[in-house]
């Protein structure tokens, strides 16, 4: 059985990523890209679907031992895990070098004390655990081949095959260092070069040290902010600048339920807010690369803007179910692709425009097509802002007039007006000022419940929605407006879990809810960070700080967050690690630091 979601560590090379459990098992790895087929899919099934365990040897009737300690090496994505055994202590260093050629996962075993028997068990299964590759020797190297893919396994340890698994049994003493590497290569090409693990380790550490040095945040929450920034960088597909929402698919929002989605794509919303956090912490190069990705993905067709694209800008992300995988803790179905790609979500226009506006305001070199794209998006909104849509949460029920969507349409128009007023674009200024006023008036008249003094999820509804917390953050209304304060307090009353975290919206258990799905879900971590932001904005800074630090305590021992927190099971749920959780962590830390609202 796979470990708890928070038991996993992330390593990656800015093109794909692996998840490593506390017991030294790699249970998830897609090669060569984030959205490629997995060669280790044990995370969504069992050992038959692929894994790579490297750790102290143990008896066959026992569970593999878990590491006594693990941490990232400094501010890097290099994982170090240590086991204390009766015979001594051993360390395993796991990392993926920033790619220059074949993608590699390198694992270095180092003896610390005593003499520790070790075992490597490598079971490669291509196509998400469905295909058993042909494993054989080629010029002294082990290679697994299936269709277009080949994976090369290199080590100085002696290996042998048993039960369609490649093993290595060896012992390490103090000072011993034994490396294991897998490298992916198209099967029709020549073998990849022999790995150089020690040189790659040094280069990887240098890369991360140099990258983190660009961070401009030096406040009291620097450790949490830097770890979140490294995570966001790891979720960036370096060749194109696209940013995945998470490196996994189908980790459930509701253990045992059907709320399982593929997040290995670039949501415009998630990428735009990631961009804003990177810009505000000194990372302009990532912002420039994402803007270029956006312009290529949208191309000349902004009227048909999708909410998400493939990491290279692909438009077709057809959804399918992998019925041979039982799912994480039997949470089926396992899905690949995402059928929400062609939904109408009007808020995306606002997030994209806000990101382009922030890039412009922070001095990113002007791009004339980016300005032209922004103008085209507003012309589309002129005709469609009054349409119902699926909203920020991608409901699979009927379309509604979601308040958040209308607010973000207002944001898109407002930021474009500012662009024109700055002299960097031309457009019908007065007409769009009237449009901005019309949207604002419409939201305040139709999306506000006067009796309860709160905005609502959609026009005419009584339900609340945590996305309403963004109203003051986007500048739609000032924080001291009584309607804003009333909305914040209503969400605290009606959408809080017993431990004070925030749900996205009400769900209906076994009955189909507003999102068209049965089942419940945990507290959406981004929403809880938004609440902390709002509390700080309305002057309740001590309360904001306490909530923020409570949220920080939910991170795993490596500083990573999934999408949600299940208050019943007291564990992380949803795809992992999740950009949409780490971005608001950074944003809230910046806000609290600016306000001086922190302990000590």
N, C-alpha and C positions, 0 to 999 in steps of 0.2 A: 504494500500500500504506500502511496505517496505520502510525504510529510505534510504537516500543516502549512498553509500558504506562507505564514511568517517564518517558517523554518528554512526558507530558501534565500540564497544569496544570488545576486545578479553579477555576471561577468559578460563582457561584450567587446566588440571591435568597431562599433559605429556602423555596422552593416547587418549584424545579427547578434543574438544574445543567448546565453545558456543560464539555466537555473541549477544551482548546486545546493543540495540539502545538507543538513547538519551531520549526516552520517557519511558524507563524502560521495554521494550519488548525484550524478548529473541526470536529471529526469526530463529535461526539456532542452532541445537544441534543434533549430531549423537551419539548414544549409542550402545555398550560400547566403540567403537573405532572410530578414525577419519573417516574410510571408511565404517562404519556401516550405516544402514538406519537411516534417520533423524526422530526424534519424533517431532521436530519443523522445518517445512519447509516453514514457511510463507515468508521467504526471497525470495523464488523462486515462490511464488504464492500469496496467501492472507491468511486471518485469518482462513479460512476453512482448511488450510493445516497444522495448528498447531502453537501455540505461547504460551508465558507466559508473561503477562503484570503485573507489580507490580509498583504502583505509586499512587499519589494523585487521589482521586475520581473525576470524571468529568461528566458533563451532557451527555446524550446519543446523542445529536445533535452536540456535540463538538468533536474536535480532542483531543487525550490524551496530556496533557501538557508535555513539554520537560524539562529536568533538567536544572536549572540555572547554575550549576557547576558540573563538574565531573573530576576525576583524579584517577590515581593509588595511592595506599597508599605506599609512598616511592618507593623504587626499588623493586616492587613486581608485581604480577598479580592480586592483590585484587582491585577491582573497587569500588570507592565511588562516588555516585551521590546524589546531593542535589537539592530539589525543594523548592522554595520560593512561598508560596500561601498566599491568603488573610487571612487565619486562622493560619498561622505559617510556620515553616520550618521543613522539614523532610529529613532524609538521608537513602539511601539504600546501603548496602554493598553486593556486589556480588563476589563470588569466587568459585573455585572448588579445594578442598584439594588434594594435591598429593596423589595418590591412595594407600590405604592400605585396600583392600576389595572392597566393592561395589562403583562404581563411583557415585559421589554426586555433585549436584549443590545447593549451599546454598545461601540464600538471607536473610539478616537481616535488618529489618526496625527499625530505631531509631528516636524517637522524639527529635527535637532540640529546638524548641520554639513553643508556642501556642498549639492548639489541632487540628490536621490535619486528616480529614477523608481520609482513604486509601482503595484501592481495589486491590485484587489479582485475576486475571482471567487466569485460566490454561486450555488450550485446547490441549490435547495430541492427536496426529495423527501419527500412526506408518506407517512404509514403505513409507517414503517421503510424508506424508499427505494423503495416499490412504486408510488406514485402521483405522476405529473407534474402539478403544479398549473397552473392558468391564470394566467399572469403578464401583467399589463397596467397601464396608467397610470390613475390616478384622481385628478383635480385636482392633477396634478403629482407625485403620489407613486406609487411602484411597489408593487403589491400582488399577492400570490400566493394563489389561492383554490382549495380542493379540498374539496368536501363541507362539513362543519361548521366548517372551519378557514380562517383567513386570516392571512397574515403580511405586515406592512407594512415596506417598506424605505425608509429616509430618509437622504439625504446631500446635501451641497452639491456633491459631485463629479458630473461628467457621466457618465451611465451609458448602456450599450447592451447589446442582447441578441445572443447568438451561441451556437449549439449548445445551446439550452435552458438557457443560463447567463447571468446578469446580470453584466456587467463594468464596472469603472471604472478607467481609466488616468489617472494624474496624477503630478505632481512636487511634492515638498515641499522648501522651503528653511528655514533656521533661523528659528524663531518661528512657522512655519506650523502650524496645527492644523485638521485636517479630520476630522469625525466621521461615523461610519456607525452606523446603528441598525436593528435589526429588532424589531418589536413584534407580539405575537400578539393576535388578537381573534376571537371567534366570527364566522363569516362573515355571519351574518344581522344583526349589529349595525352601528351607525355606526362609521366609522373611529376608531381610537384617537387621542388628542391628539398633536400634533406633539411629538417628544421635545425635551428641553432637556439635551443631553449634559453641558455644563460644570456646570450646577447639580446634575444627578444625580450627577456624580463627587464633588462637594464633599459632598453629602448622604450618599453611600455611605461616604466616608472618615470622616465624623463618626459614622456609625452604628457602624462597627467600632471606632473609637477608644473610644467610650463603652462598648461592650459589653466590650471587653478590660479596661477599667479595673476591672471587677468581680472580676477574677481574684484570688484570695487566695494563690496560690502564687508565691513569690518566691525559690525555690531555685536551685541551680546549673544545672538543666536547664530553666530558664524558657522559653527559645526553643522547644525541642521541645514542651514542654507547651502553650504558648500556641498554636502552630501546630496541634497536635492538637485543642485545644478549638475553635478557629475552624473546623476541618474538621467536627467533630461538630455545631457550630451550623449549618453549611451543609447538613448532612444532615437537619436538623429541618424538618418541614413546618409552617410557622408557623401556618396557620389552625387546625390541630387539635392540634399538639404531638406528632404521630407522628414517629418517627425511622426513616429508611430505613437498611438495612444498608450499602448502597452506591448510587450514582446510575446504575449501569450494569447491563446484563444480558449474560451469555454470554461475558465475558472468561474465557478458559480457565484452569483450574487445572493443566492438562497440555497444553502447546502441541501442537496437532494431534489432541487427544483429545476425548472426549465429556463431560468433566466441566465442563459449561457451564450456569450457572444464572442465573435472574433474581433479583437482590437488591434491587429497587426497592420493597420492602415493609417493614413493621415487624415484625420478629421480636421477640417478647416478651423473649427472652433478650438479644439485642443491645441493645434499647432499655433494658432494666433495668440492664445493666452500664454503659451510657452515662449513664444517670441517676445512678448511684452516683458516677461520675467528676465529673460536673457539680456534684453536691451537695458533694463534698469540695473543690472549687475555687471555691466561692462562688456557684454559679448556681442559686438556688432557684426562680426564675420558670420556667425550663425544666423543672425537676422537678415543679412544680405542674401545668404544662400537660400533661406526659406522664401524670401520675396521672389527670387528668381524661380524657385520651384513653383510658387503660386502662379506666376505669369505663364509658365509653360503649361501647367495643368489646366488652367482656365482657358488659355489660348485666346482665340477670337470669339468665344462663345459664352460670355458672362451671363447671358440670359438663361442659360441652362446650367447654372452653377450647381455643382453637386456638393453635398455636405461632407463627403469624404472621397478620397482618391487613393490609388495605390501609391507606394512610396516613390515610384518614378513617374507618377502622374496618370497611372492607368485609370480608366473610367469604369470598366466592367469588373465588378466584384461579386459575381453571382454567389448566392448562399447555398451551401449543401450540408448534409448531415453525414457524419462518419459512423455508420451503425456498428462497426466492429470495435469501436472504443466505448467502454461503459461510462466514461466520464469521471471527473474528479470526485471521489467518494460517491460514485454512482449517481452523479448529477448529470443526467442526459437531457437532451441530445448534445453531442459534441458537434459544433458548427465550424465550418471554414467558409470564408467569404462573408459578406454582410449585406443582407437584403435592404438595409436602411439607406444604402448609398443614394438611392433615387428619391428619397423622401423630400418634401418641401419643408425646410426649416428656415424661416425668415430671419431668425436671430443671427444666422451665420453671416449675413450681409453686414450686420453691425460689428461682429467680432473681427472680420477681415478688415473692414474700414478702420476700426479702432487701432488694429495692429499697424496698418499702413500709416495712419496718422502719427502714432507714437514713433515709428521709424523716422518719419519726416522731422518730428519735433526733437529727436535726439541726434540729429545731424547725419543720418545715413544718406549717402550720396543720392541725389535726386535721380529718379528713373521716370522718364516721361510716360512710358507705357503704364507704369503703376498708377500714375495720376489719371490717365485715360481710363484704366480699368475702374477706378473708383467712381468716375463720372458715369460710366456705363451701368455700374451697380445701382446707382441712385435712380437712373432713368428707369431701370427695371422696377425698383421699389415704388416709384410714382404710380405705376399701374397695378401693383400687386400687394402693397402693404395691408390692404383691407381683406386679403384672402385668409381663410383659416389654414392652419398648417399642422404638422406633427410636433413641432416644438423642440426645445432643447433636449428633452429626454427621449426623443425618438419613439413616441408612443405608437403602438401598432393597433390602436383603436381608431375611432373616427377623428377626422381633423377638427380642430377647435380654434377659436380666436384666443390664443395664449397671450397673456399680458406680457410676459417676458419677451416674446417675439416682437410685439409691437414696440416695446421699450427699446429693443436693439435696432429696430428699423429707425426709430427716432435718433439713436446714436449714429447710425450710418449717415443720415442726412445732416445732423449737427456737425460731425467731423468733416464732412465734405464742404459745408459752408465755411468752416474755418480754413480749409485748404484754399478755397477761392479767395477768401478775405486776406490771406497771406500773400496773394499775388502769384501763387505757383500753379494755378489752374484757372480756367475760364468756364463759367456756367451761369445758368439763369438764377442769379443770387436771390432776387426778391421772390421768385416763384418757389424756390426751395425753402426760403424762410417761412413762407406761408404753409408749405407742406409740413415743415417741422412743427409749426404751431397746431396744424390740424391733427397730426398724430398725437401730440401731447394732450390736446383737449379730448380726443377720442378715448385714450387710455384712462384719463382721470374721470371721465363720465361713465364709461362702460366697464372698466376693470376695477372699480373701487366700490367697496361695500360700506356705505355711510353708517349703517346701524352698528356694524362691528368695528368700524374705523380701521379697515385693512384692505389692501389690494388682494385680489383673488387670483386663482390659477388661470382662469379664462373668463371671458365675458359671460356674465350671467350665472357663474358657478358660485358655490359656497366653499369649495375646497381651497386650501392654501397650497403654496408651492414655494420651496426654498429659493428658487431662482429670483423671487421677488426681492431677496436681500441685495441684489445687484442694483436696484433702483438708485440708491444714493451713490454707490460706487461709480456708476456710469454718468453721474451728474444730471440725471433726469429730474430729480428733486433734491433740494438741500437736506442734509442729515437732520436738521432741527425741524423739518416740516412734520406736523402732527400726524399726517398720513404715513410717513416713513416710520416714525416711532411706533405708531399703532400696528403697523405691519410686522415690525421686528418683534414686538411683544406678543402678537397673535401667533407667530411662528414658534416662538419659545413655548407658548402654552400648548399648541396643537400638534406640532411636529417634532417635539423633543422626545428622546428616549429617556428612560429612568436615570441614566447616567449623564444626561445633559447634552448629548449629541443630536444632530439634526437629520431627520429623514427628508428625502426629496419631496415626497407628496404622500397622501394616504394610499395604502393598498388594502385589498379586500380579502386577504387570506386565500381560501380555496376558490373564492368567486373571482370572476374577471373584473379587474379594476379599471381605472381611467386609462392605463397604459395598454389595455387589451390583453393582459396576461394574468393568470392565476398566481397565487403565492405572494409572499412578503419578501422584504429585503432588509439589509442592515442600514445603519446610518451612513449616508453618503458623505465621505470625509470632506470633499470640497465644500459642501454646504455648511459644515460645522466651522470651517475656516472663514467662510463668508460671514457667518454669524459673529465670529470674533472681530472681524473687520468692522462690521456695522456697530457693534457695541463700542468699539474704540471711537468711531466717528461721532456717536451721539454722547460721548463723554463718560461712558461707563468703562473706563480704561482698566481698572482693577479686575472687573469681571471678564473683560476681553483677554487680559493676560492669563488669568487662571484657566479659561477655556483653551487658549492656545497651548499652554504648557501641558494641559491634560491631553490634548491632541498629540503633542510631541511624544507623550508617554506611550501612545499606541504603536509607534514605530517599532519594528523589530530591532534586534540587537545591532543590526547593521545600518539602521536609520532609514529603512525602506517601508513604504506604505502601499497597500493594495487600494482598490477602489472604495471599499466600504468596511465598516466595522459592525459585526453582528453582536448586539448587546445581550442576546440570549446565550449564545455560545461563547462570548468573550473572546472572539478571534477575528482575524482579518478575512474578508471574503472579496471575491471579484478578481478581475485580471490584475497581474502583479509583475513588476511594480507599475504604478499607474501615474502617468504624467499629470492627469487631472487632479491628483491629490498633492503631488509635489509642487506644482505651480502655485496654488493658493497658500501653501506653507511658506514659500518664499515671499509672496505678496504680504501676508499678514506679519511676518517677521520685519519686513521693511517698514510697514505702517506703525507697528508697536515701537520699533526703534526710533522712528521719527518723533513719536509722541512721548518718548521717555518712559513708556509703560512696560517696564520689565523689572524683575526682581533683582536684588543685590545692588 
